[in-house]
Amino acid sequence: MMEWRCFSRRGLQVNADLTSSDPSNSARPALHTMVFDSLQEMIAVIDQTGSIVDVNTAWIKFGVENGQSSDYAWMGKNYLKALTASHANGDVLAGEAANGILAVVNDQRASFLFEYPCHSPDEKRWFMMIVTRLKPDTMRLFAISHHNITKRKLAEEQAEYLAMHDSLTGLANRRCFNLTLGRQFRRSMREQTPISLIAVDVDHFKDYNDECGHIAGDDCLAQVSQAMLAFCRRPDDLAARIGGDEFAVLLGNTDMAFSWSLAEAIVRSIDDLGIVYGDSKQITITAGVASFVPHPLDSNDYLLHEADKALYRAKEAGRNRAVRAGSSEG
């Protein structure tokens, strides 16, 4: 059976005595039915027990598109019971929807709005459920409409992505890095697990940019970024462009031994890119690695400071290498 929020219910058309009691308005029921079935929103009408008394064409069509039979008789099926059953099977959103509908049915609120995902195998989809009571109030009937808000949600996702990512490299930007570092740091402190940071600079990038031009410079940074990103394989790993030719790799629940070996592998991978300029110069990177288990008096600034100090020592030692915090040599 499909998820509750992707259901379609086929019911009867709204009866004339539910739309107009004035004989002079005999054309109104047919007009209302026409409008009802022309709306793109999926609409069902339920009574105070949750039983469906009517649905529109859009509701039926959506059900067919999602595997329901076009002639399935949904008249009299209980929408609230379907939600409750889905909630019992672990669907938290179904429980929230049921509670919202009951609040309107029990006159605890005038309406209920609820956004939820309803993704298909082929596409992401989001809908907004709106529950309102029909007029006149004595009818005790309630309209449940589902509005497709996918375009808005995708636009919001895109805007959020652009706000959190560097447009040139596709890596996380400084804002995303700061937010993630704070979240990872708090979790490491709470769970008493190590957190690691690899601070990275591209060696002599200004010389490369001056000699080869900004377009080549941008391409160079993009190549370096993708090489770094290849080492971020776990959900909590984050590669970020901090600014200019400065990068960072944040590693949650990772000790010094692993993060330093990863930093060395990243350094080698950039060297293997073979980005050369001038007579014999080549693009390389230098990395500083810091790792520790946070305690209540620590801050994420300490992790940043230690990684930067290690990076500075690596530059003093000759660049194109990774140095651990507290050590002048690897």
Contacts in CASP RR format, 6 or more apart in sequence:
PFRMAT RR
TARGET T0000
AUTHOR 0000-0000-0000
METHOD contacts of the structure
MODEL  1
MMEWRCFSRRGLQVNADLTSSDPSNSARPALHTMVFDSLQEMIAVIDQTG
SIVDVNTAWIKFGVENGQSSDYAWMGKNYLKALTASHANGDVLAGEAANG
ILAVVNDQRASFLFEYPCHSPDEKRWFMMIVTRLKPDTMRLFAISHHNIT
KRKLAEEQAEYLAMHDSLTGLANRRCFNLTLGRQFRRSMREQTPISLIAV
DVDHFKDYNDECGHIAGDDCLAQVSQAMLAFCRRPDDLAARIGGDEFAVL
LGNTDMAFSWSLAEAIVRSIDDLGIVYGDSKQITITAGVASFVPHPLDSN
DYLLHEADKALYRAKEAGRNRAVRAGSSEG
2 63 0 8 1.000
2 66 0 8 1.000
2 67 0 8 1.000
2 68 0 8 1.000
3 86 0 8 1.000
3 91 0 8 1.000
3 94 0 8 1.000
3 118 0 8 1.000
4 79 0 8 1.000
4 82 0 8 1.000
4 83 0 8 1.000
4 85 0 8 1.000
4 86 0 8 1.000
4 91 0 8 1.000
4 94 0 8 1.000
4 97 0 8 1.000
5 93 0 8 1.000
5 94 0 8 1.000
5 97 0 8 1.000
5 116 0 8 1.000
5 118 0 8 1.000
5 127 0 8 1.000
5 129 0 8 1.000
5 146 0 8 1.000
6 62 0 8 1.000
6 63 0 8 1.000
6 66 0 8 1.000
6 118 0 8 1.000
7 63 0 8 1.000
7 68 0 8 1.000
7 79 0 8 1.000
7 82 0 8 1.000
8 42 0 8 1.000
8 55 0 8 1.000
8 59 0 8 1.000
8 60 0 8 1.000
8 61 0 8 1.000
8 62 0 8 1.000
8 63 0 8 1.000
8 64 0 8 1.000
8 66 0 8 1.000
8 68 0 8 1.000
8 72 0 8 1.000
8 74 0 8 1.000
9 44 0 8 1.000
9 52 0 8 1.000
9 55 0 8 1.000
9 59 0 8 1.000
9 60 0 8 1.000
9 74 0 8 1.000
9 75 0 8 1.000
9 77 0 8 1.000
9 79 0 8 1.000
10 55 0 8 1.000
10 59 0 8 1.000
10 60 0 8 1.000
10 70 0 8 1.000
10 71 0 8 1.000
10 72 0 8 1.000
10 73 0 8 1.000
10 74 0 8 1.000
10 75 0 8 1.000
11 52 0 8 1.000
11 53 0 8 1.000
11 54 0 8 1.000
11 55 0 8 1.000
11 73 0 8 1.000
11 74 0 8 1.000
11 75 0 8 1.000
12 53 0 8 1.000
12 54 0 8 1.000
12 75 0 8 1.000
13 33 0 8 1.000
13 36 0 8 1.000
13 54 0 8 1.000
14 29 0 8 1.000
14 32 0 8 1.000
14 33 0 8 1.000
14 36 0 8 1.000
14 45 0 8 1.000
14 54 0 8 1.000
15 29 0 8 1.000
16 29 0 8 1.000
18 139 0 8 1.000
18 141 0 8 1.000
19 28 0 8 1.000
19 29 0 8 1.000
19 32 0 8 1.000
20 26 0 8 1.000
20 28 0 8 1.000
20 29 0 8 1.000
20 32 0 8 1.000
36 43 0 8 1.000
36 56 0 8 1.000
37 56 0 8 1.000
37 57 0 8 1.000
37 58 0 8 1.000
38 57 0 8 1.000
39 56 0 8 1.000
39 58 0 8 1.000
40 58 0 8 1.000
40 148 0 8 1.000
41 56 0 8 1.000
41 58 0 8 1.000
41 145 0 8 1.000
41 146 0 8 1.000
41 147 0 8 1.000
41 148 0 8 1.000
42 55 0 8 1.000
42 56 0 8 1.000
42 58 0 8 1.000
42 59 0 8 1.000
42 62 0 8 1.000
42 145 0 8 1.000
42 146 0 8 1.000
43 55 0 8 1.000
43 56 0 8 1.000
43 58 0 8 1.000
43 59 0 8 1.000
43 143 0 8 1.000
43 144 0 8 1.000
43 145 0 8 1.000
43 146 0 8 1.000
44 52 0 8 1.000
44 54 0 8 1.000
44 55 0 8 1.000
44 56 0 8 1.000
44 59 0 8 1.000
44 79 0 8 1.000
44 143 0 8 1.000
44 144 0 8 1.000
44 145 0 8 1.000
45 52 0 8 1.000
45 53 0 8 1.000
45 54 0 8 1.000
45 55 0 8 1.000
45 134 0 8 1.000
45 141 0 8 1.000
45 142 0 8 1.000
45 143 0 8 1.000
45 144 0 8 1.000
46 52 0 8 1.000
46 53 0 8 1.000
46 79 0 8 1.000
46 80 0 8 1.000
46 101 0 8 1.000
46 141 0 8 1.000
46 142 0 8 1.000
46 144 0 8 1.000
47 53 0 8 1.000
47 140 0 8 1.000
47 141 0 8 1.000
47 142 0 8 1.000
48 105 0 8 1.000
48 140 0 8 1.000
48 141 0 8 1.000
48 142 0 8 1.000
49 78 0 8 1.000
49 80 0 8 1.000
50 78 0 8 1.000
50 79 0 8 1.000
50 80 0 8 1.000
50 81 0 8 1.000
50 101 0 8 1.000
50 105 0 8 1.000
50 142 0 8 1.000
51 76 0 8 1.000
51 77 0 8 1.000
51 78 0 8 1.000
51 79 0 8 1.000
52 74 0 8 1.000
52 75 0 8 1.000
52 76 0 8 1.000
52 77 0 8 1.000
52 78 0 8 1.000
52 79 0 8 1.000
53 75 0 8 1.000
53 76 0 8 1.000
53 141 0 8 1.000
55 74 0 8 1.000
59 146 0 8 1.000
60 70 0 8 1.000
62 146 0 8 1.000
64 70 0 8 1.000
66 120 0 8 1.000
79 101 0 8 1.000
79 144 0 8 1.000
80 98 0 8 1.000
80 101 0 8 1.000
80 102 0 8 1.000
83 94 0 8 1.000
83 95 0 8 1.000
83 97 0 8 1.000
83 98 0 8 1.000
83 101 0 8 1.000
84 94 0 8 1.000
84 95 0 8 1.000
84 98 0 8 1.000
86 94 0 8 1.000
86 95 0 8 1.000
87 94 0 8 1.000
87 95 0 8 1.000
87 98 0 8 1.000
93 116 0 8 1.000
93 117 0 8 1.000
96 114 0 8 1.000
97 114 0 8 1.000
97 116 0 8 1.000
97 129 0 8 1.000
100 109 0 8 1.000
100 112 0 8 1.000
100 114 0 8 1.000
100 131 0 8 1.000
101 112 0 8 1.000
101 131 0 8 1.000
101 142 0 8 1.000
101 144 0 8 1.000
102 108 0 8 1.000
103 109 0 8 1.000
103 112 0 8 1.000
104 110 0 8 1.000
104 111 0 8 1.000
104 112 0 8 1.000
104 131 0 8 1.000
104 132 0 8 1.000
104 133 0 8 1.000
104 142 0 8 1.000
105 142 0 8 1.000
110 132 0 8 1.000
110 133 0 8 1.000
111 130 0 8 1.000
111 131 0 8 1.000
111 132 0 8 1.000
111 133 0 8 1.000
112 129 0 8 1.000
112 130 0 8 1.000
112 131 0 8 1.000
113 128 0 8 1.000
113 129 0 8 1.000
113 130 0 8 1.000
113 131 0 8 1.000
114 128 0 8 1.000
114 129 0 8 1.000
114 130 0 8 1.000
114 131 0 8 1.000
115 126 0 8 1.000
115 127 0 8 1.000
115 128 0 8 1.000
115 129 0 8 1.000
115 149 0 8 1.000
116 126 0 8 1.000
116 127 0 8 1.000
116 128 0 8 1.000
116 129 0 8 1.000
117 124 0 8 1.000
117 125 0 8 1.000
117 126 0 8 1.000
118 125 0 8 1.000
118 126 0 8 1.000
118 127 0 8 1.000
119 125 0 8 1.000
123 150 0 8 1.000
124 150 0 8 1.000
124 153 0 8 1.000
124 154 0 8 1.000
125 148 0 8 1.000
125 150 0 8 1.000
126 148 0 8 1.000
126 149 0 8 1.000
126 150 0 8 1.000
126 152 0 8 1.000
126 153 0 8 1.000
127 146 0 8 1.000
127 147 0 8 1.000
127 148 0 8 1.000
127 149 0 8 1.000
127 150 0 8 1.000
128 146 0 8 1.000
128 147 0 8 1.000
128 149 0 8 1.000
129 144 0 8 1.000
129 145 0 8 1.000
129 146 0 8 1.000
130 143 0 8 1.000
130 144 0 8 1.000
130 145 0 8 1.000
130 147 0 8 1.000
131 142 0 8 1.000
131 143 0 8 1.000
131 144 0 8 1.000
132 142 0 8 1.000
132 143 0 8 1.000
133 141 0 8 1.000
133 142 0 8 1.000
133 143 0 8 1.000
134 141 0 8 1.000
134 142 0 8 1.000
134 143 0 8 1.000
163 175 0 8 1.000
164 172 0 8 1.000
164 173 0 8 1.000
164 175 0 8 1.000
164 176 0 8 1.000
164 179 0 8 1.000
165 171 0 8 1.000
165 172 0 8 1.000
165 173 0 8 1.000
165 176 0 8 1.000
166 172 0 8 1.000
166 173 0 8 1.000
166 225 0 8 1.000
166 240 0 8 1.000
166 241 0 8 1.000
168 218 0 8 1.000
168 221 0 8 1.000
168 222 0 8 1.000
168 241 0 8 1.000
169 221 0 8 1.000
169 222 0 8 1.000
169 225 0 8 1.000
169 226 0 8 1.000
169 241 0 8 1.000
170 225 0 8 1.000
170 241 0 8 1.000
171 225 0 8 1.000
171 228 0 8 1.000
171 229 0 8 1.000
171 239 0 8 1.000
171 240 0 8 1.000
171 241 0 8 1.000
171 247 0 8 1.000
172 180 0 8 1.000
172 238 0 8 1.000
172 239 0 8 1.000
172 240 0 8 1.000
172 241 0 8 1.000
173 240 0 8 1.000
173 241 0 8 1.000
174 240 0 8 1.000
174 241 0 8 1.000
174 242 0 8 1.000
174 243 0 8 1.000
176 238 0 8 1.000
176 240 0 8 1.000
177 238 0 8 1.000
177 240 0 8 1.000
177 242 0 8 1.000
177 248 0 8 1.000
177 250 0 8 1.000
180 238 0 8 1.000
180 240 0 8 1.000
180 250 0 8 1.000
181 197 0 8 1.000
181 250 0 8 1.000
181 300 0 8 1.000
181 303 0 8 1.000
181 304 0 8 1.000
182 300 0 8 1.000
184 195 0 8 1.000
184 236 0 8 1.000
184 250 0 8 1.000
184 252 0 8 1.000
185 195 0 8 1.000
185 294 0 8 1.000
185 299 0 8 1.000
185 300 0 8 1.000
185 303 0 8 1.000
187 193 0 8 1.000
187 252 0 8 1.000
188 194 0 8 1.000
188 195 0 8 1.000
188 252 0 8 1.000
188 253 0 8 1.000
188 293 0 8 1.000
188 294 0 8 1.000
189 294 0 8 1.000
189 295 0 8 1.000
189 296 0 8 1.000
189 298 0 8 1.000
191 253 0 8 1.000
192 293 0 8 1.000
193 252 0 8 1.000
193 253 0 8 1.000
193 293 0 8 1.000
194 252 0 8 1.000
194 253 0 8 1.000
194 254 0 8 1.000
194 255 0 8 1.000
194 256 0 8 1.000
194 291 0 8 1.000
194 292 0 8 1.000
194 293 0 8 1.000
195 250 0 8 1.000
195 251 0 8 1.000
195 252 0 8 1.000
195 253 0 8 1.000
195 254 0 8 1.000
195 291 0 8 1.000
195 292 0 8 1.000
195 293 0 8 1.000
195 294 0 8 1.000
195 303 0 8 1.000
196 250 0 8 1.000
196 251 0 8 1.000
196 252 0 8 1.000
196 254 0 8 1.000
196 255 0 8 1.000
196 256 0 8 1.000
196 258 0 8 1.000
196 259 0 8 1.000
196 289 0 8 1.000
196 290 0 8 1.000
196 291 0 8 1.000
197 248 0 8 1.000
197 249 0 8 1.000
197 250 0 8 1.000
197 251 0 8 1.000
197 259 0 8 1.000
197 289 0 8 1.000
197 290 0 8 1.000
197 291 0 8 1.000
197 303 0 8 1.000
197 304 0 8 1.000
197 306 0 8 1.000
197 307 0 8 1.000
198 248 0 8 1.000
198 249 0 8 1.000
198 251 0 8 1.000
198 259 0 8 1.000
198 262 0 8 1.000
198 263 0 8 1.000
198 266 0 8 1.000
198 287 0 8 1.000
198 288 0 8 1.000
198 289 0 8 1.000
198 307 0 8 1.000
198 322 0 8 1.000
199 246 0 8 1.000
199 247 0 8 1.000
199 248 0 8 1.000
199 287 0 8 1.000
199 288 0 8 1.000
199 289 0 8 1.000
199 290 0 8 1.000
199 304 0 8 1.000
199 307 0 8 1.000
199 308 0 8 1.000
199 310 0 8 1.000
199 311 0 8 1.000
200 228 0 8 1.000
200 246 0 8 1.000
200 247 0 8 1.000
200 248 0 8 1.000
200 249 0 8 1.000
200 266 0 8 1.000
200 285 0 8 1.000
200 286 0 8 1.000
200 287 0 8 1.000
200 288 0 8 1.000
200 311 0 8 1.000
201 245 0 8 1.000
201 246 0 8 1.000
201 247 0 8 1.000
201 285 0 8 1.000
201 286 0 8 1.000
201 311 0 8 1.000
201 315 0 8 1.000
202 208 0 8 1.000
202 220 0 8 1.000
202 221 0 8 1.000
202 224 0 8 1.000
202 245 0 8 1.000
202 247 0 8 1.000
202 283 0 8 1.000
202 284 0 8 1.000
202 285 0 8 1.000
203 283 0 8 1.000
203 284 0 8 1.000
203 285 0 8 1.000
203 286 0 8 1.000
203 319 0 8 1.000
203 320 0 8 1.000
204 281 0 8 1.000
205 217 0 8 1.000
205 220 0 8 1.000
205 221 0 8 1.000
205 244 0 8 1.000
205 245 0 8 1.000
205 283 0 8 1.000
206 245 0 8 1.000
207 277 0 8 1.000
207 281 0 8 1.000
208 216 0 8 1.000
208 217 0 8 1.000
208 220 0 8 1.000
208 275 0 8 1.000
208 277 0 8 1.000
208 281 0 8 1.000
208 283 0 8 1.000
209 216 0 8 1.000
209 217 0 8 1.000
211 277 0 8 1.000
211 278 0 8 1.000
212 220 0 8 1.000
212 277 0 8 1.000
220 275 0 8 1.000
220 283 0 8 1.000
221 241 0 8 1.000
221 244 0 8 1.000
221 245 0 8 1.000
223 273 0 8 1.000
223 275 0 8 1.000
224 247 0 8 1.000
224 270 0 8 1.000
224 273 0 8 1.000
224 283 0 8 1.000
224 285 0 8 1.000
225 239 0 8 1.000
225 241 0 8 1.000
225 247 0 8 1.000
227 266 0 8 1.000
227 269 0 8 1.000
227 270 0 8 1.000
227 273 0 8 1.000
228 239 0 8 1.000
228 247 0 8 1.000
228 249 0 8 1.000
228 266 0 8 1.000
228 269 0 8 1.000
228 270 0 8 1.000
229 239 0 8 1.000
230 269 0 8 1.000
231 237 0 8 1.000
231 239 0 8 1.000
231 249 0 8 1.000
231 262 0 8 1.000
231 265 0 8 1.000
231 266 0 8 1.000
231 269 0 8 1.000
232 238 0 8 1.000
232 239 0 8 1.000
232 249 0 8 1.000
236 251 0 8 1.000
236 252 0 8 1.000
236 253 0 8 1.000
237 249 0 8 1.000
237 250 0 8 1.000
237 251 0 8 1.000
237 252 0 8 1.000
238 249 0 8 1.000
238 250 0 8 1.000
239 247 0 8 1.000
239 248 0 8 1.000
239 249 0 8 1.000
240 247 0 8 1.000
240 248 0 8 1.000
240 249 0 8 1.000
240 250 0 8 1.000
241 247 0 8 1.000
242 248 0 8 1.000
247 285 0 8 1.000
248 307 0 8 1.000
249 262 0 8 1.000
249 263 0 8 1.000
249 266 0 8 1.000
251 258 0 8 1.000
251 259 0 8 1.000
251 262 0 8 1.000
254 291 0 8 1.000
255 291 0 8 1.000
256 289 0 8 1.000
256 291 0 8 1.000
256 324 0 8 1.000
256 325 0 8 1.000
259 289 0 8 1.000
259 291 0 8 1.000
260 289 0 8 1.000
260 291 0 8 1.000
260 322 0 8 1.000
260 324 0 8 1.000
260 330 0 8 1.000
263 287 0 8 1.000
263 288 0 8 1.000
263 289 0 8 1.000
263 322 0 8 1.000
264 321 0 8 1.000
264 322 0 8 1.000
266 285 0 8 1.000
266 287 0 8 1.000
266 322 0 8 1.000
267 284 0 8 1.000
267 285 0 8 1.000
267 286 0 8 1.000
267 287 0 8 1.000
267 320 0 8 1.000
267 321 0 8 1.000
267 322 0 8 1.000
270 283 0 8 1.000
270 284 0 8 1.000
270 285 0 8 1.000
271 282 0 8 1.000
271 284 0 8 1.000
271 320 0 8 1.000
273 283 0 8 1.000
274 282 0 8 1.000
274 283 0 8 1.000
275 282 0 8 1.000
275 283 0 8 1.000
276 282 0 8 1.000
276 283 0 8 1.000
277 283 0 8 1.000
284 319 0 8 1.000
284 320 0 8 1.000
285 320 0 8 1.000
286 311 0 8 1.000
286 314 0 8 1.000
286 315 0 8 1.000
286 318 0 8 1.000
286 319 0 8 1.000
286 320 0 8 1.000
286 321 0 8 1.000
286 322 0 8 1.000
287 311 0 8 1.000
287 314 0 8 1.000
287 321 0 8 1.000
287 322 0 8 1.000
287 323 0 8 1.000
288 307 0 8 1.000
288 308 0 8 1.000
288 310 0 8 1.000
288 311 0 8 1.000
288 313 0 8 1.000
288 314 0 8 1.000
288 322 0 8 1.000
288 323 0 8 1.000
288 324 0 8 1.000
288 325 0 8 1.000
289 307 0 8 1.000
289 310 0 8 1.000
289 322 0 8 1.000
289 323 0 8 1.000
289 324 0 8 1.000
289 325 0 8 1.000
290 303 0 8 1.000
290 304 0 8 1.000
290 306 0 8 1.000
290 307 0 8 1.000
290 309 0 8 1.000
290 310 0 8 1.000
290 324 0 8 1.000
290 325 0 8 1.000
291 324 0 8 1.000
291 325 0 8 1.000
292 298 0 8 1.000
292 302 0 8 1.000
292 303 0 8 1.000
292 306 0 8 1.000
294 303 0 8 1.000
306 325 0 8 1.000
306 326 0 8 1.000
307 325 0 8 1.000
309 325 0 8 1.000
309 326 0 8 1.000
310 323 0 8 1.000
310 324 0 8 1.000
310 325 0 8 1.000
310 326 0 8 1.000
310 327 0 8 1.000
311 323 0 8 1.000
313 323 0 8 1.000
313 327 0 8 1.000
313 328 0 8 1.000
314 321 0 8 1.000
314 322 0 8 1.000
314 323 0 8 1.000
316 328 0 8 1.000
317 323 0 8 1.000
317 328 0 8 1.000
317 329 0 8 1.000
321 330 0 8 1.000
322 330 0 8 1.000
323 329 0 8 1.000
323 330 0 8 1.000
324 330 0 8 1.000
END
